[in-house]
Amino acid sequence: MAKSKKIAGIDIGTTKIACIIAETPDNIKLNVLGLGTAPPDGFSNGVVNNLDKAAESVALAIEGAEKAAGTKLTQTSVYVGITGEHIKHLQGIGAIPVKKPTKGITEHDLDKVIEQAQAIRLPNDEQILHVIPTQFIVDGQKGIRNPLGLYGIRLEVEALIVIGAVTAIENIYRMLDRLGIKVRGLVLQSIAASYSVTEPMDKDLGVAIVDIGGITDIAVFKDGELRFSKVIGLGGKHITQDIAIGLRTPFHRAETIKLNHGTALVNAVTEDEVIPLADEKNNNKHVSKRLLASIIEPRVEEILIHAEAEIRKTGYAEALSAGVVLTGGTAQFPGIATLAEQIFGLPIKIGIPEGVNGNSDAVRNPAYATTVGLIRYGLEGKHFHSRITPSLWTIIREEFRKWFA
């Protein structure tokens, strides 16, 4: 019997920090042992702006997960999600002579050609997060996805290079280092989410993932690989702000009302129930669910229109045979799939984590798609086609530990 493996994901979102500890006996089934959440104090849109508060927030989420799981994070492999408007991507190209053509293309050849692809000149304030080959070319033959073992004299690769701001990346590592957390890697959140809400066939056929958290992460996959990613600064926090302004209620109360009673489409409200706005100042004030939906719908529509425009710019919109997957907290709104179908003109699916067992809130909840996806990525995402470039801070830190341990 295979030994059960413990693995954890920490999602540094714009509206919450979430930590999930899970175990898997066979790399297929995923049993959630514990979930912890905390407000993202010390962060702004996923970027650290106060090291002490950020460390406290993440520690609080970890503590909740550890308590529920009955195990320490130090006993697990940890993957951490990263997002933010500083994330962007470039195209990279590499080409090398195959070292021993008669013995076939080896892992060494793949490493060398991918190293060539990421040998691009970057500004000092940017750093590579992922190098994702989109196709290999062997002696002019294109469209090869796994050239291992093939005979060839010349090996080429076209790759998507995902980069981010050095400051944002290194401050996350620094914050985690304060907590004594050894991270296996930072993972772009849209990539992580894809591991929990899509199947490999979806990525082959063409699928877009629109993860609407506090802000919105967009990813487009085709022929099995990531082709485009973008973060747009519109999301759930703007919906909450609209509710707070429209109903003249505090932000925290607006967030609770949104989560408990929000609907993305006015026409989806079948029973116009009355929602209490009880707080310190409005003990007797109420609002109708239809009025609440009339505040939410225009903002959700705006978010989806922006996402559709970004996807259309890629040129892949007509090739998305598997349609669009909506995930993140906002994807829980009743009526959002209907609204999205009208805007995208494509099949719409609500992205709920699949293949997950346990009694935690993370099971069957799109708000935790990224956190579950980080764990799935750790189990499945270590192949040649998706590599994490170690942080400079990580390399330096590990060297110091070797010398001064």
Disulfide bonds with the S-S distance in Angstrom:
none
